[in-house]
Amino acid sequence: MRSLALPSALALVGFTLMARPTLAINGTVYAWGSNAFGQLGDGTTNDRIVPFAVPGLSNVTAIGSCGYSLLAVLPDGSVRAAGRNSPYGELGDGTTTDRNTLVTAVGVSTAAALAGGTEHTLALLTGGAVMGWGRNSSSQLGDGTNMTPVNPKLIPGLSGVRALAAGETFSMALLAGGTVQSWGSGFFGQLGNGSMNNATIPMLVPGLSGVVNIACGYQHGLAVLSDGTVRAWGQNFNGQLGDGTNTVRTSPVVVSGISTAIAVSGGQDHSLAVLADGTVRAWGYNNDGELGDGSTTTRLTPVPVVGLQNIKAVLAEEVSSFALSNDGRVWAWGNNVVGQLGLGDHTQRNIPTEVMPPAGMRFTSIAGDANGYFVVALVAPACRADFNGSGSLTLQDIFDFLSAWFAGSPSADFNGVGGITVQDIFDFLAAWFVGC
């Protein structure tokens, strides 16, 4: 047991109350997996089986993907993209030429977030409006036509949007009031409006209110309500709606057995949900182990994903799955045919396996899509002041560090000089105070 004379621990804690730092969210883009169309932006078409830094993408504020295209938002609100662009122009650069290095989307200057379908891209603007570009044959751009535009264009009638999601040929928007609008192909009921008709403009999804999170699978939709329950609709051949059946649903139904969800993600034929306790549930197709329950048995209702805790976000791709923890770690499982799990090999995993970040770094977000075989991630320096790994800086980090210091734990050697001294406390608090 150690003692502290000058200054007192309580005085140090009081000093930190002058500010409440938050973890930085801007970061460097890393990617891995398929590079068949140059979507990893490295000037080649060589697949990558471990995470690598995409050239020219640092200080990025948001990421996304569109089928075989990588997307990123810069601090000035512009969008960079690489990958497949033919024949629909999903990179938004005014051409239909595939690009294995980054290009700029034309006319987009206030982007805040991105969503991508198989061949179309959506950008949420800072004011709550939406722009779209790429394929529009099913009116997935919501502009009232089925004509593919040359450049990104504003989607009429959409305002107050909080979040976007995109499936193969349909799109969804979560509005500020907790309602959801959808548009594009309705062939499998994926618009959730009670029909199988296409919608050329955004239309309200009836019966949904209090929605806090949305996601699109390949041909199904998902929504988390404020009470923690999940609704699903659309294609259901492999139980991806989680209602215990294989019945296609044209209107939202309740996902069985989930009451504390905070986020969802949809793959081609499977779905994932993060629960409030940091665990993950999965359901649907499982031939490639993408449910992470240690089997390859398809599940019509949610099952626990093995071994995951402290998770804040999930990503379901075509036949692979990923989870991001509050302390900046990523796990991967499922199909790995092109190395899309980022584990350095091509071996399928039926349970989650950790993807190693670059030394001294942490993952802050991950992105992909329901048709994807590659992953985009934001990476930032590891925040050592997040002592308990919660993903945010709180007073609990200080108390936990001081407890370790008084106990003489090696983890309290914050400055790494080989001894546990008062200087470690000063250095820890300095890092906490400035937000890492």
Summary of the structure (lengths in Angstrom):
residues: 436
radius of gyration: 22.3
end to end distance: 27.3
largest distance: 73.4
contacts: 1732
relative contact order: 0.13
helix: 8%
strand: 37%
